[in-house]
Amino acid sequence: MKPSLDQCNAFLAGKPLPGVRLRHNDHVQVIAGEHAGDSGSVVSVDELTDDPLIRVELESGYDALIVQSRLKLSASSSAQMSGSDRL
């Protein structure tokens, strides 16, 4: 299901969405699939499902839609979380 406008705005404001462990602008590494080995920043959540579909702006400059299970929060984002257990 597509997120509502309110959910999109909340995500952009840094608020968590149910089932989504990543936040807007988190730096992530792609650990599986077509873009495995690439990294980038979380732009938005395109689908709210059991495995949310996340739009990532890759460091190459391209956007990719990648399911959350294929993304890992990078060490630089982990250090900024100050005790959060989002991993």
N, C-alpha and C positions, 0 to 999 in steps of 0.2 A: 504494500500500500504506500502511496506517495505521502510524504509528510504534509501536514496542513501548513498554511501560511504562518500561523502562530508557532508551530513547531520549528519551522525554518528560521524564523526570527529569533526564537529562543536559542537555537543551535549557534547562530551567528553571534549571539550575545555571550556565548561561552557557557550556557546552561546545558546540563546533561539531558539526553533523551533516553527514554526507557529502551534497554537492549543495545544501546550504542555506547561502547567503552571509549571511543575516541572523541576528541573535541576539535572545534574549528581551529585551523592553523597548526594542529599537532604535526610534528615531523614524523613520518612513518617510513618503514622499509617494507617493500613487497617481498613476501617470503615464498610465494607459489604462484603458478599461472604464467600467463604470457609476459608479464612485466617483472617476473622474479629477478631480484637483484637490484632493481631500481629503487629510488627513494623520492620522496616529495612531501607535499603538505596537504592536509585534509582541507577540502574546499566546502563540501556539503554532503548531506545525506540524501540520496535520490530515492531510496526505497526502504521502508521500515518493515523488515521481515525477520524471521528467526536468525538470519545472517544478513544484516543490513548491507545495502549497496552504497558504497562510499565513493564520492568523486574526489580524486586525488590529482593535484597539479604536480606532475613529475618534474624532476630537475631538468629534464630535457625541454621543458616548456609546454609539453602536451598534457591534456587532461585524459584521465583514464577512469573508467568505472570498475571498481574492484570490491569484491565482497570482503566484509570486515575480517573474516577468518584468515584471509590471505595477507593481512597487514599486521605489522608489529611496530609498536611505538619505538622510535629510535632512542638511543641513549641520551641524546641532547634534550629531547622532550621529557624523558624520564627524570632527569636531574631537576627539571623545573616544576615537577608535580608536588613537591613538598609533602611527601607522605601519602599521597593518593594511591589507591589500589586498583587503578584502571587497567592494569595489564592482565 
